[in-house]
Amino acid sequence: MKPLDKTLVRKLAVVLLLKLAVLVALWWGFVREQGVTVDTNSVAAQFLPSAPIPAKGLPP
């Protein structure tokens, strides 16, 4: 590797570490305490099809 390549790799590594540190800090400050409550009945209604209603007058 040329010395210029090593400098570029070092600068890219520093920038990526700084971005990672900023993302972790933002997550820690704003997202970590957030929670989502899930209602099992509403989830089941969205993902599980309801039973078909049999037609009147026809044998099952």
mmCIF file of the N, C-alpha and C atoms, coordinates in Angstrom:
data_MODEL
# 
_entry.id   MODEL 
# 
loop_
_atom_site.group_PDB 
_atom_site.id 
_atom_site.type_symbol 
_atom_site.label_atom_id 
_atom_site.label_alt_id 
_atom_site.label_comp_id 
_atom_site.label_asym_id 
_atom_site.label_entity_id 
_atom_site.label_seq_id 
_atom_site.pdbx_PDB_ins_code 
_atom_site.Cartn_x 
_atom_site.Cartn_y 
_atom_site.Cartn_z 
_atom_site.occupancy 
_atom_site.B_iso_or_equiv 
_atom_site.pdbx_formal_charge 
_atom_site.auth_seq_id 
_atom_site.auth_comp_id 
_atom_site.auth_asym_id 
_atom_site.auth_atom_id 
_atom_site.pdbx_PDB_model_num 
ATOM 1   N N  . MET A 1 1  ? 0.829   -1.182  0.000  1.00 0.00 ? 1  MET A N  1 
ATOM 2   C CA . MET A 1 1  ? 0.000   0.000   0.000  1.00 0.00 ? 1  MET A CA 1 
ATOM 3   C C  . MET A 1 1  ? 0.874   1.246   0.000  1.00 0.00 ? 1  MET A C  1 
ATOM 4   N N  . LYS A 1 2  ? 0.410   2.221   -0.689 1.00 0.00 ? 2  LYS A N  1 
ATOM 5   C CA . LYS A 1 2  ? 1.108   3.505   -0.696 1.00 0.00 ? 2  LYS A CA 1 
ATOM 6   C C  . LYS A 1 2  ? 0.792   4.251   0.597  1.00 0.00 ? 2  LYS A C  1 
ATOM 7   N N  . PRO A 1 3  ? 1.646   5.176   1.004  1.00 0.00 ? 3  PRO A N  1 
ATOM 8   C CA . PRO A 1 3  ? 1.359   5.962   2.218  1.00 0.00 ? 3  PRO A CA 1 
ATOM 9   C C  . PRO A 1 3  ? 0.041   6.723   2.119  1.00 0.00 ? 3  PRO A C  1 
ATOM 10  N N  . LEU A 1 4  ? -0.316  7.162   0.918  1.00 0.00 ? 4  LEU A N  1 
ATOM 11  C CA . LEU A 1 4  ? -1.578  7.876   0.733  1.00 0.00 ? 4  LEU A CA 1 
ATOM 12  C C  . LEU A 1 4  ? -2.755  6.954   1.019  1.00 0.00 ? 4  LEU A C  1 
ATOM 13  N N  . ASP A 1 5  ? -2.641  5.700   0.609  1.00 0.00 ? 5  ASP A N  1 
ATOM 14  C CA . ASP A 1 5  ? -3.704  4.731   0.853  1.00 0.00 ? 5  ASP A CA 1 
ATOM 15  C C  . ASP A 1 5  ? -3.884  4.484   2.350  1.00 0.00 ? 5  ASP A C  1 
ATOM 16  N N  . LYS A 1 6  ? -2.784  4.393   3.084  1.00 0.00 ? 6  LYS A N  1 
ATOM 17  C CA . LYS A 1 6  ? -2.871  4.175   4.530  1.00 0.00 ? 6  LYS A CA 1 
ATOM 18  C C  . LYS A 1 6  ? -3.520  5.369   5.215  1.00 0.00 ? 6  LYS A C  1 
ATOM 19  N N  . THR A 1 7  ? -3.221  6.565   4.756  1.00 0.00 ? 7  THR A N  1 
ATOM 20  C CA . THR A 1 7  ? -3.830  7.763   5.326  1.00 0.00 ? 7  THR A CA 1 
ATOM 21  C C  . THR A 1 7  ? -5.334  7.763   5.055  1.00 0.00 ? 7  THR A C  1 
ATOM 22  N N  . LEU A 1 8  ? -5.713  7.395   3.849  1.00 0.00 ? 8  LEU A N  1 
ATOM 23  C CA . LEU A 1 8  ? -7.129  7.352   3.488  1.00 0.00 ? 8  LEU A CA 1 
ATOM 24  C C  . LEU A 1 8  ? -7.867  6.324   4.337  1.00 0.00 ? 8  LEU A C  1 
ATOM 25  N N  . VAL A 1 9  ? -7.279  5.158   4.512  1.00 0.00 ? 9  VAL A N  1 
ATOM 26  C CA . VAL A 1 9  ? -7.906  4.115   5.322  1.00 0.00 ? 9  VAL A CA 1 
ATOM 27  C C  . VAL A 1 9  ? -8.058  4.589   6.758  1.00 0.00 ? 9  VAL A C  1 
ATOM 28  N N  . ARG A 1 10 ? -7.040  5.256   7.291  1.00 0.00 ? 10 ARG A N  1 
ATOM 29  C CA . ARG A 1 10 ? -7.106  5.759   8.662  1.00 0.00 ? 10 ARG A CA 1 
ATOM 30  C C  . ARG A 1 10 ? -8.196  6.814   8.809  1.00 0.00 ? 10 ARG A C  1 
ATOM 31  N N  . LYS A 1 11 ? -8.299  7.731   7.840  1.00 0.00 ? 11 LYS A N  1 
ATOM 32  C CA . LYS A 1 11 ? -9.327  8.773   7.894  1.00 0.00 ? 11 LYS A CA 1 
ATOM 33  C C  . LYS A 1 11 ? -10.731 8.168   7.784  1.00 0.00 ? 11 LYS A C  1 
ATOM 34  N N  . LEU A 1 12 ? -10.889 7.187   6.896  1.00 0.00 ? 12 LEU A N  1 
ATOM 35  C CA . LEU A 1 12 ? -12.193 6.534   6.768  1.00 0.00 ? 12 LEU A CA 1 
ATOM 36  C C  . LEU A 1 12 ? -12.576 5.796   8.049  1.00 0.00 ? 12 LEU A C  1 
ATOM 37  N N  . ALA A 1 13 ? -11.612 5.151   8.679  1.00 0.00 ? 13 ALA A N  1 
ATOM 38  C CA . ALA A 1 13 ? -11.886 4.443   9.927  1.00 0.00 ? 13 ALA A CA 1 
ATOM 39  C C  . ALA A 1 13 ? -12.305 5.424   11.020 1.00 0.00 ? 13 ALA A C  1 
ATOM 40  N N  . VAL A 1 14 ? -11.638 6.564   11.089 1.00 0.00 ? 14 VAL A N  1 
ATOM 41  C CA . VAL A 1 14 ? -11.987 7.569   12.102 1.00 0.00 ? 14 VAL A CA 1 
ATOM 42  C C  . VAL A 1 14 ? -13.393 8.096   11.852 1.00 0.00 ? 14 VAL A C  1 
ATOM 43  N N  . VAL A 1 15 ? -13.715 8.381   10.598 1.00 0.00 ? 15 VAL A N  1 
ATOM 44  C CA . VAL A 1 15 ? -15.051 8.897   10.274 1.00 0.00 ? 15 VAL A CA 1 
ATOM 45  C C  . VAL A 1 15 ? -16.118 7.857   10.607 1.00 0.00 ? 15 VAL A C  1 
ATOM 46  N N  . LEU A 1 16 ? -15.882 6.598   10.277 1.00 0.00 ? 16 LEU A N  1 
ATOM 47  C CA . LEU A 1 16 ? -16.861 5.555   10.584 1.00 0.00 ? 16 LEU A CA 1 
ATOM 48  C C  . LEU A 1 16 ? -17.048 5.373   12.087 1.00 0.00 ? 16 LEU A C  1 
ATOM 49  N N  . LEU A 1 17 ? -15.968 5.444   12.846 1.00 0.00 ? 17 LEU A N  1 
ATOM 50  C CA . LEU A 1 17 ? -16.085 5.331   14.304 1.00 0.00 ? 17 LEU A CA 1 
ATOM 51  C C  . LEU A 1 17 ? -16.842 6.517   14.888 1.00 0.00 ? 17 LEU A C  1 
ATOM 52  N N  . LEU A 1 18 ? -16.609 7.719   14.361 1.00 0.00 ? 18 LEU A N  1 
ATOM 53  C CA . LEU A 1 18 ? -17.351 8.882   14.838 1.00 0.00 ? 18 LEU A CA 1 
ATOM 54  C C  . LEU A 1 18 ? -18.836 8.758   14.513 1.00 0.00 ? 18 LEU A C  1 
ATOM 55  N N  . LYS A 1 19 ? -19.159 8.295   13.315 1.00 0.00 ? 19 LYS A N  1 
ATOM 56  C CA . LYS A 1 19 ? -20.563 8.107   12.952 1.00 0.00 ? 19 LYS A CA 1 
ATOM 57  C C  . LYS A 1 19 ? -21.226 7.070   13.855 1.00 0.00 ? 19 LYS A C  1 
ATOM 58  N N  . LEU A 1 20 ? -20.515 5.991   14.121 1.00 0.00 ? 20 LEU A N  1 
ATOM 59  C CA . LEU A 1 20 ? -21.048 4.972   15.006 1.00 0.00 ? 20 LEU A CA 1 
ATOM 60  C C  . LEU A 1 20 ? -21.277 5.524   16.410 1.00 0.00 ? 20 LEU A C  1 
ATOM 61  N N  . ALA A 1 21 ? -20.338 6.327   16.893 1.00 0.00 ? 21 ALA A N  1 
ATOM 62  C CA . ALA A 1 21 ? -20.484 6.921   18.223 1.00 0.00 ? 21 ALA A CA 1 
ATOM 63  C C  . ALA A 1 21 ? -21.687 7.865   18.268 1.00 0.00 ? 21 ALA A C  1 
ATOM 64  N N  . VAL A 1 22 ? -21.890 8.648   17.213 1.00 0.00 ? 22 VAL A N  1 
ATOM 65  C CA . VAL A 1 22 ? -23.040 9.558   17.171 1.00 0.00 ? 22 VAL A CA 1 
ATOM 66  C C  . VAL A 1 22 ? -24.341 8.775   17.120 1.00 0.00 ? 22 VAL A C  1 
ATOM 67  N N  . LEU A 1 23 ? -24.396 7.720   16.319 1.00 0.00 ? 23 LEU A N  1 
ATOM 68  C CA . LEU A 1 23 ? -25.614 6.904   16.247 1.00 0.00 ? 23 LEU A CA 1 
ATOM 69  C C  . LEU A 1 23 ? -25.929 6.244   17.584 1.00 0.00 ? 23 LEU A C  1 
ATOM 70  N N  . VAL A 1 24 ? -24.918 5.732   18.257 1.00 0.00 ? 24 VAL A N  1 
ATOM 71  C CA . VAL A 1 24 ? -25.130 5.107   19.565 1.00 0.00 ? 24 VAL A CA 1 
ATOM 72  C C  . VAL A 1 24 ? -25.612 6.147   20.568 1.00 0.00 ? 24 VAL A C  1 
ATOM 73  N N  . ALA A 1 25 ? -25.018 7.342   20.531 1.00 0.00 ? 25 ALA A N  1 
ATOM 74  C CA . ALA A 1 25 ? -25.436 8.397   21.459 1.00 0.00 ? 25 ALA A CA 1 
ATOM 75  C C  . ALA A 1 25 ? -26.877 8.825   21.199 1.00 0.00 ? 25 ALA A C  1 
ATOM 76  N N  . LEU A 1 26 ? -27.254 8.951   19.938 1.00 0.00 ? 26 LEU A N  1 
ATOM 77  C CA . LEU A 1 26 ? -28.642 9.312   19.619 1.00 0.00 ? 26 LEU A CA 1 
ATOM 78  C C  . LEU A 1 26 ? -29.609 8.224   20.056 1.00 0.00 ? 26 LEU A C  1 
ATOM 79  N N  . TRP A 1 27 ? -29.253 6.973   19.806 1.00 0.00 ? 27 TRP A N  1 
ATOM 80  C CA . TRP A 1 27 ? -30.120 5.880   20.232 1.00 0.00 ? 27 TRP A CA 1 
ATOM 81  C C  . TRP A 1 27 ? -30.242 5.876   21.749 1.00 0.00 ? 27 TRP A C  1 
ATOM 82  N N  . TRP A 1 28 ? -29.110 6.031   22.428 1.00 0.00 ? 28 TRP A N  1 
ATOM 83  C CA . TRP A 1 28 ? -29.108 5.998   23.886 1.00 0.00 ? 28 TRP A CA 1 
ATOM 84  C C  . TRP A 1 28 ? -29.950 7.142   24.462 1.00 0.00 ? 28 TRP A C  1 
ATOM 85  N N  . GLY A 1 29 ? -29.901 8.294   23.822 1.00 0.00 ? 29 GLY A N  1 
ATOM 86  C CA . GLY A 1 29 ? -30.619 9.455   24.332 1.00 0.00 ? 29 GLY A CA 1 
ATOM 87  C C  . GLY A 1 29 ? -32.100 9.474   24.011 1.00 0.00 ? 29 GLY A C  1 
ATOM 88  N N  . PHE A 1 30 ? -32.493 8.944   22.862 1.00 0.00 ? 30 PHE A N  1 
ATOM 89  C CA . PHE A 1 30 ? -33.873 9.123   22.429 1.00 0.00 ? 30 PHE A CA 1 
ATOM 90  C C  . PHE A 1 30 ? -34.678 7.834   22.273 1.00 0.00 ? 30 PHE A C  1 
ATOM 91  N N  . VAL A 1 31 ? -34.062 6.728   21.958 1.00 0.00 ? 31 VAL A N  1 
ATOM 92  C CA . VAL A 1 31 ? -34.802 5.530   21.583 1.00 0.00 ? 31 VAL A CA 1 
ATOM 93  C C  . VAL A 1 31 ? -34.825 4.484   22.686 1.00 0.00 ? 31 VAL A C  1 
ATOM 94  N N  . ARG A 1 32 ? -33.802 4.425   23.483 1.00 0.00 ? 32 ARG A N  1 
ATOM 95  C CA . ARG A 1 32 ? -33.634 3.329   24.446 1.00 0.00 ? 32 ARG A CA 1 
ATOM 96  C C  . ARG A 1 32 ? -34.827 3.176   25.380 1.00 0.00 ? 32 ARG A C  1 
ATOM 97  N N  . GLU A 1 33 ? -35.404 4.260   25.839 1.00 0.00 ? 33 GLU A N  1 
ATOM 98  C CA . GLU A 1 33 ? -36.495 4.196   26.813 1.00 0.00 ? 33 GLU A CA 1 
ATOM 99  C C  . GLU A 1 33 ? -37.873 4.011   26.170 1.00 0.00 ? 33 GLU A C  1 
ATOM 100 N N  . GLN A 1 34 ? -37.946 4.101   24.859 1.00 0.00 ? 34 GLN A N  1 
ATOM 101 C CA . GLN A 1 34 ? -39.237 3.978   24.188 1.00 0.00 ? 34 GLN A CA 1 
ATOM 102 C C  . GLN A 1 34 ? -39.672 2.519   24.177 1.00 0.00 ? 34 GLN A C  1 
ATOM 103 N N  . GLY A 1 35 ? -40.945 2.318   24.329 1.00 0.00 ? 35 GLY A N  1 
ATOM 104 C CA . GLY A 1 35 ? -41.487 0.963   24.299 1.00 0.00 ? 35 GLY A CA 1 
ATOM 105 C C  . GLY A 1 35 ? -42.759 0.930   23.473 1.00 0.00 ? 35 GLY A C  1 
ATOM 106 N N  . VAL A 1 36 ? -43.063 -0.218  22.948 1.00 0.00 ? 36 VAL A N  1 
ATOM 107 C CA . VAL A 1 36 ? -44.260 -0.377  22.142 1.00 0.00 ? 36 VAL A CA 1 
ATOM 108 C C  . VAL A 1 36 ? -45.125 -1.430  22.808 1.00 0.00 ? 36 VAL A C  1 
ATOM 109 N N  . THR A 1 37 ? -46.360 -1.075  23.077 1.00 0.00 ? 37 THR A N  1 
ATOM 110 C CA . THR A 1 37 ? -47.284 -2.059  23.629 1.00 0.00 ? 37 THR A CA 1 
ATOM 111 C C  . THR A 1 37 ? -48.004 -2.735  22.463 1.00 0.00 ? 37 THR A C  1 
ATOM 112 N N  . VAL A 1 38 ? -48.112 -4.027  22.565 1.00 0.00 ? 38 VAL A N  1 
ATOM 113 C CA . VAL A 1 38 ? -48.718 -4.806  21.490 1.00 0.00 ? 38 VAL A CA 1 
ATOM 114 C C  . VAL A 1 38 ? -49.978 -5.469  22.028 1.00 0.00 ? 38 VAL A C  1 
ATOM 115 N N  . ASP A 1 39 ? -51.078 -5.231  21.349 1.00 0.00 ? 39 ASP A N  1 
ATOM 116 C CA . ASP A 1 39 ? -52.347 -5.868  21.694 1.00 0.00 ? 39 ASP A CA 1 
ATOM 117 C C  . ASP A 1 39 ? -52.455 -7.139  20.870 1.00 0.00 ? 39 ASP A C  1 
ATOM 118 N N  . THR A 1 40 ? -52.444 -8.269  21.559 1.00 0.00 ? 40 THR A N  1 
ATOM 119 C CA . THR A 1 40 ? -52.430 -9.556  20.851 1.00 0.00 ? 40 THR A CA 1 
ATOM 120 C C  . THR A 1 40 ? -53.686 -9.766  20.006 1.00 0.00 ? 40 THR A C  1 
ATOM 121 N N  . ASN A 1 41 ? -54.806 -9.252  20.452 1.00 0.00 ? 41 ASN A N  1 
ATOM 122 C CA . ASN A 1 41 ? -56.041 -9.432  19.679 1.00 0.00 ? 41 ASN A CA 1 
ATOM 123 C C  . ASN A 1 41 ? -55.994 -8.674  18.359 1.00 0.00 ? 41 ASN A C  1 
ATOM 124 N N  . SER A 1 42 ? -55.460 -7.456  18.367 1.00 0.00 ? 42 SER A N  1 
ATOM 125 C CA . SER A 1 42 ? -55.394 -6.693  17.120 1.00 0.00 ? 42 SER A CA 1 
ATOM 126 C C  . SER A 1 42 ? -54.370 -7.296  16.167 1.00 0.00 ? 42 SER A C  1 
ATOM 127 N N  . VAL A 1 43 ? -53.282 -7.831  16.689 1.00 0.00 ? 43 VAL A N  1 
ATOM 128 C CA . VAL A 1 43 ? -52.293 -8.491  15.831 1.00 0.00 ? 43 VAL A CA 1 
ATOM 129 C C  . VAL A 1 43 ? -52.890 -9.743  15.220 1.00 0.00 ? 43 VAL A C  1 
ATOM 130 N N  . ALA A 1 44 ? -53.601 -10.511 16.010 1.00 0.00 ? 44 ALA A N  1 
ATOM 131 C CA . ALA A 1 44 ? -54.229 -11.724 15.501 1.00 0.00 ? 44 ALA A CA 1 
ATOM 132 C C  . ALA A 1 44 ? -55.272 -11.383 14.437 1.00 0.00 ? 44 ALA A C  1 
ATOM 133 N N  . ALA A 1 45 ? -56.012 -10.303 14.640 1.00 0.00 ? 45 ALA A N  1 
ATOM 134 C CA . ALA A 1 45 ? -57.023 -9.915  13.654 1.00 0.00 ? 45 ALA A CA 1 
ATOM 135 C C  . ALA A 1 45 ? -56.384 -9.499  12.339 1.00 0.00 ? 45 ALA A C  1 
ATOM 136 N N  . GLN A 1 46 ? -55.191 -8.941  12.381 1.00 0.00 ? 46 GLN A N  1 
ATOM 137 C CA . GLN A 1 46 ? -54.540 -8.510  11.150 1.00 0.00 ? 46 GLN A CA 1 
ATOM 138 C C  . GLN A 1 46 ? -53.889 -9.664  10.400 1.00 0.00 ? 46 GLN A C  1 
ATOM 139 N N  . PHE A 1 47 ? -53.330 -10.622 11.121 1.00 0.00 ? 47 PHE A N  1 
ATOM 140 C CA . PHE A 1 47 ? -52.553 -11.666 10.463 1.00 0.00 ? 47 PHE A CA 1 
ATOM 141 C C  . PHE A 1 47 ? -53.296 -12.980 10.274 1.00 0.00 ? 47 PHE A C  1 
ATOM 142 N N  . LEU A 1 48 ? -54.274 -13.257 11.094 1.00 0.00 ? 48 LEU A N  1 
ATOM 143 C CA . LEU A 1 48 ? -55.009 -14.507 10.965 1.00 0.00 ? 48 LEU A CA 1 
ATOM 144 C C  . LEU A 1 48 ? -56.353 -14.225 10.302 1.00 0.00 ? 48 LEU A C  1 
ATOM 145 N N  . PRO A 1 49 ? -56.650 -14.930 9.233  1.00 0.00 ? 49 PRO A N  1 
ATOM 146 C CA . PRO A 1 49 ? -57.943 -14.689 8.582  1.00 0.00 ? 49 PRO A CA 1 
ATOM 147 C C  . PRO A 1 49 ? -59.073 -15.204 9.464  1.00 0.00 ? 49 PRO A C  1 
ATOM 148 N N  . SER A 1 50 ? -60.178 -14.512 9.415  1.00 0.00 ? 50 SER A N  1 
ATOM 149 C CA . SER A 1 50 ? -61.321 -14.959 10.181 1.00 0.00 ? 50 SER A CA 1 
ATOM 150 C C  . SER A 1 50 ? -61.930 -16.194 9.502  1.00 0.00 ? 50 SER A C  1 
ATOM 151 N N  . ALA A 1 51 ? -62.652 -16.967 10.273 1.00 0.00 ? 51 ALA A N  1 
ATOM 152 C CA . ALA A 1 51 ? -63.266 -18.184 9.738  1.00 0.00 ? 51 ALA A CA 1 
ATOM 153 C C  . ALA A 1 51 ? -64.330 -17.808 8.722  1.00 0.00 ? 51 ALA A C  1 
ATOM 154 N N  . PRO A 1 52 ? -64.410 -18.510 7.615  1.00 0.00 ? 52 PRO A N  1 
ATOM 155 C CA . PRO A 1 52 ? -65.438 -18.187 6.616  1.00 0.00 ? 52 PRO A CA 1 
ATOM 156 C C  . PRO A 1 52 ? -66.837 -18.459 7.169  1.00 0.00 ? 52 PRO A C  1 
ATOM 157 N N  . ILE A 1 53 ? -67.753 -17.621 6.808  1.00 0.00 ? 53 ILE A N  1 
ATOM 158 C CA . ILE A 1 53 ? -69.140 -17.782 7.254  1.00 0.00 ? 53 ILE A CA 1 
ATOM 159 C C  . ILE A 1 53 ? -69.839 -18.697 6.265  1.00 0.00 ? 53 ILE A C  1 
ATOM 160 N N  . PRO A 1 54 ? -70.417 -19.805 6.761  1.00 0.00 ? 54 PRO A N  1 
ATOM 161 C CA . PRO A 1 54 ? -71.090 -20.727 5.839  1.00 0.00 ? 54 PRO A CA 1 
ATOM 162 C C  . PRO A 1 54 ? -72.341 -20.092 5.256  1.00 0.00 ? 54 PRO A C  1 
ATOM 163 N N  . ALA A 1 55 ? -72.613 -20.424 4.003  1.00 0.00 ? 55 ALA A N  1 
ATOM 164 C CA . ALA A 1 55 ? -73.792 -19.886 3.337  1.00 0.00 ? 55 ALA A CA 1 
ATOM 165 C C  . ALA A 1 55 ? -75.061 -20.535 3.910  1.00 0.00 ? 55 ALA A C  1 
ATOM 166 N N  . LYS A 1 56 ? -76.124 -19.751 3.996  1.00 0.00 ? 56 LYS A N  1 
ATOM 167 C CA . LYS A 1 56 ? -77.382 -20.269 4.531  1.00 0.00 ? 56 LYS A CA 1 
ATOM 168 C C  . LYS A 1 56 ? -78.056 -21.170 3.507  1.00 0.00 ? 56 LYS A C  1 
ATOM 169 N N  . GLY A 1 57 ? -78.652 -22.230 3.995  1.00 0.00 ? 57 GLY A N  1 
ATOM 170 C CA . GLY A 1 57 ? -79.403 -23.115 3.127  1.00 0.00 ? 57 GLY A CA 1 
ATOM 171 C C  . GLY A 1 57 ? -78.573 -24.224 2.503  1.00 0.00 ? 57 GLY A C  1 
ATOM 172 N N  . LEU A 1 58 ? -77.278 -24.180 2.617  1.00 0.00 ? 58 LEU A N  1 
ATOM 173 C CA . LEU A 1 58 ? -76.429 -25.243 2.071  1.00 0.00 ? 58 LEU A CA 1 
ATOM 174 C C  . LEU A 1 58 ? -75.934 -26.137 3.190  1.00 0.00 ? 58 LEU A C  1 
ATOM 175 N N  . PRO A 1 59 ? -75.867 -27.444 2.969  1.00 0.00 ? 59 PRO A N  1 
ATOM 176 C CA . PRO A 1 59 ? -75.369 -28.331 4.028  1.00 0.00 ? 59 PRO A CA 1 
ATOM 177 C C  . PRO A 1 59 ? -73.867 -28.079 4.225  1.00 0.00 ? 59 PRO A C  1 
ATOM 178 N N  . PRO A 1 60 ? -73.393 -28.269 5.443  1.00 0.00 ? 60 PRO A N  1 
ATOM 179 C CA . PRO A 1 60 ? -71.973 -28.010 5.725  1.00 0.00 ? 60 PRO A CA 1 
ATOM 180 C C  . PRO A 1 60 ? -71.041 -28.971 5.092  1.00 0.00 ? 60 PRO A C  1 
# 
